[in-house]
Amino acid sequence: MIKIALVGCGRISSKHLEAIDRIHELRLVAACDNISNRADSVASAVGCIPYVDVEHMLRETDAEIVSICTPSGLHPKHIVMAASRGKHVISEKPLGCSVEASEDAIRACRDAGVHLFVVKQNRLNPSIMLLRKAYEAGRFGRLYMILANVLWTRPQSYYDAAKWRGTRELDGGCLCNQASHYVDLVQWFGGEVAGIKAFSATLSRNIEAEDSISVVINFASGAIGNINATTLVYPKNLEGSITIIGEKGTVRVGGIALNKIEHWQFDSGHDMDDEVKSANTDPPTVYGLGHEPYYRRVLKALLGIENKVTDGAEALKTVKIVELAYASAVRKFTENCGDGVQE
Ligand SMILES: NC(=O)c1ccc[n+]([C@@H]2O[C@H](COP(=O)([O-])OP(=O)(O)OC[C@H]3O[C@@H](n4cnc5c(N)ncnc54)[C@H](O)[C@@H]3O)[C@@H](O)[C@H]2O)c1
């Protein structure tokens, strides 16, 4: 039995609780939230100890793993705190809102000799796993374009419900938050990044960070990546998709959150083509169904069976891309247009 303590009992914590509940080898022993009734309600539902202070919980708990579901900008601080108490860490995505803080968190875990896992549950969607299988089998040939669209709706009330949302320090905008999994996937397929340009805007929501962004990535391989994200789609979530265009194949995985294979075509057939239909799922929310498989992989890694979990170093790649995109987006886009376009 492996004991877990949870920090942050807000919206996403329910996916963690569900996963822990379904895996018999795991048990929640402590739940912490600085809003005490949130910690209390998890504790009374699960039968664990509630805390309002992270340090207090870490001092007392005998949990081996700490799962962190606090606002994104707090992840690095909470990771460092847990690591310094010798706990393995599962952090929600993103690893952090800055490269510097994220690197501090990775270093703290390395120095303490503990694992740092970062939740990238969309990699475990059956549709994405099949896409990856085709990629690893070389079915695309040379990759030309990797395109992601995150066309979702988050009304003003969503941002107003928690102070941290939409702030640069604790959340970032739709790229760092809603599109974080898509940045991860685009780079997972695209590989080493050679350059990034972005244009962002806060067109409607009353927030500090962007509600809409377009990012172009120049991969070292020569392939072009593109991520478009917005939280302004009227009137509801429209699409969460990735499209890969290669020399010998084209695949598009879409649905509301990368749950349906919408296009699957290669120059020659393969046994895996029979799996396309069964790889489609129907998750109730954009969070998908991947938290439980993610925890199962964490368990296998901790038991030394196999380590196929996204870790801190892998998650840092997304933080770097987001930071470079934001740095590019603050420069005026018209710099590149020249007089001809302006006239
Ligand atoms: N994997 C995914 O698909 C996915 C989906 C949604 C959210 N997330 C991530 O999960 C994180 C949380 O998002 P959410 O939507 O659940 O937010 P939320 O605001 O609903 O929950 C965050 C919780 O953390 C608590 N908290 C804040 N500071 C704390 C502190 N110092 N100590 C203890 N508790 C503290 C808050 O009171 C709140 O209950 C974010 O980083 C977000 O990006 C991931």
The ligand as an SDF file (V2000), in Angstrom:
LIG
                    3D

 44 48  0  0  0  0  0  0  0  0999 V2000
   -4.5530   17.7160  -16.1130 N   0  0  0  0  0  0  0  0  0  0  0  0
   -5.5510   18.4820  -16.4980 C   0  0  0  0  0  0  0  0  0  0  0  0
   -6.1790   18.2490  -17.5290 O   0  0  0  0  0  0  0  0  0  0  0  0
   -5.9600   19.6470  -15.6610 C   0  0  0  0  0  0  0  0  0  0  0  0
   -7.2670   20.1260  -15.7210 C   0  0  0  0  0  0  0  0  0  0  0  0
   -7.6280   21.1910  -14.9130 C   0  0  0  0  0  0  0  0  0  0  0  0
   -6.6810   21.7960  -14.0910 C   0  0  0  0  0  0  0  0  0  0  0  0
   -5.4020   21.3420  -14.0890 N   0  0  0  0  0  0  0  0  0  0  0  0
   -4.3740   22.0050  -13.2650 C   0  0  0  0  0  0  0  0  0  0  0  0
   -4.6660   21.7600  -11.8960 O   0  0  0  0  0  0  0  0  0  0  0  0
   -4.3080   22.9110  -11.1190 C   0  0  0  0  0  0  0  0  0  0  0  0
   -5.5130   23.3130  -10.2760 C   0  0  0  0  0  0  0  0  0  0  0  0
   -6.5760   23.6770  -11.1210 O   0  0  0  0  0  0  0  0  0  0  0  0
   -8.0990   23.6740  -10.6000 P   0  0  0  0  0  0  0  0  0  0  0  0
   -8.9330   23.9730  -11.7750 O   0  0  0  0  0  0  0  0  0  0  0  0
   -8.3720   22.4730   -9.8010 O   0  0  0  0  0  0  0  0  0  0  0  0
   -8.0440   24.9660   -9.6370 O   0  0  0  0  0  0  0  0  0  0  0  0
   -8.9460   25.2880   -8.3870 P   0  0  0  0  0  0  0  0  0  0  0  0
   -8.8130   26.7400   -8.1060 O   0  0  0  0  0  0  0  0  0  0  0  0
  -10.3060   24.7090   -8.5750 O   0  0  0  0  0  0  0  0  0  0  0  0
   -8.2130   24.4570   -7.2330 O   0  0  0  0  0  0  0  0  0  0  0  0
   -7.0030   24.8440   -6.6480 C   0  0  0  0  0  0  0  0  0  0  0  0
   -7.1150   24.5870   -5.1580 C   0  0  0  0  0  0  0  0  0  0  0  0
   -5.8680   24.8670   -4.5250 O   0  0  0  0  0  0  0  0  0  0  0  0
   -6.1230   25.4980   -3.2840 C   0  0  0  0  0  0  0  0  0  0  0  0
   -4.9350   26.2340   -2.8690 N   0  0  0  0  0  0  0  0  0  0  0  0
   -4.4370   27.3880   -3.3580 C   0  0  0  0  0  0  0  0  0  0  0  0
   -3.3210   27.7490   -2.7050 N   0  0  0  0  0  0  0  0  0  0  0  0
   -3.1020   26.7860   -1.7630 C   0  0  0  0  0  0  0  0  0  0  0  0
   -2.1070   26.6170   -0.7740 C   0  0  0  0  0  0  0  0  0  0  0  0
   -1.0930   27.4700   -0.6300 N   0  0  0  0  0  0  0  0  0  0  0  0
   -2.2080   25.5350    0.0320 N   0  0  0  0  0  0  0  0  0  0  0  0
   -3.2150   24.6400   -0.1170 C   0  0  0  0  0  0  0  0  0  0  0  0
   -4.1920   24.7640   -1.0560 N   0  0  0  0  0  0  0  0  0  0  0  0
   -4.1270   25.8320   -1.8680 C   0  0  0  0  0  0  0  0  0  0  0  0
   -7.3180   26.3940   -3.5750 C   0  0  0  0  0  0  0  0  0  0  0  0
   -7.9940   26.7960   -2.4010 O   0  0  0  0  0  0  0  0  0  0  0  0
   -8.1540   25.5090   -4.4710 C   0  0  0  0  0  0  0  0  0  0  0  0
   -9.0850   24.7290   -3.7470 O   0  0  0  0  0  0  0  0  0  0  0  0
   -3.8500   23.9640  -12.1090 C   0  0  0  0  0  0  0  0  0  0  0  0
   -2.4590   23.9990  -12.1550 O   0  0  0  0  0  0  0  0  0  0  0  0
   -4.4090   23.5110  -13.4460 C   0  0  0  0  0  0  0  0  0  0  0  0
   -3.5980   23.8850  -14.5490 O   0  0  0  0  0  0  0  0  0  0  0  0
   -5.0340   20.2700  -14.8400 C   0  0  0  0  0  0  0  0  0  0  0  0
  1  2  1  0
  2  3  2  0
  2  4  1  0
  4  5  1  0
  4 44  2  0
  5  6  2  0
  6  7  1  0
  7  8  2  0
  8  9  1  0
  8 44  1  0
  9 10  1  0
  9 42  1  0
 10 11  1  0
 11 12  1  0
 11 40  1  0
 12 13  1  0
 13 14  1  0
 14 15  2  0
 14 16  1  0
 14 17  1  0
 17 18  1  0
 18 19  2  0
 18 20  1  0
 18 21  1  0
 21 22  1  0
 22 23  1  0
 23 24  1  0
 23 38  1  0
 24 25  1  0
 25 26  1  0
 25 36  1  0
 26 27  1  0
 26 35  1  0
 27 28  2  0
 28 29  1  0
 29 30  1  0
 29 35  2  0
 30 31  1  0
 30 32  2  0
 32 33  1  0
 33 34  2  0
 34 35  1  0
 36 37  1  0
 36 38  1  0
 38 39  1  0
 40 41  1  0
 40 42  1  0
 42 43  1  0
M  CHG  2   8   1  16  -1
M  END
$$$$
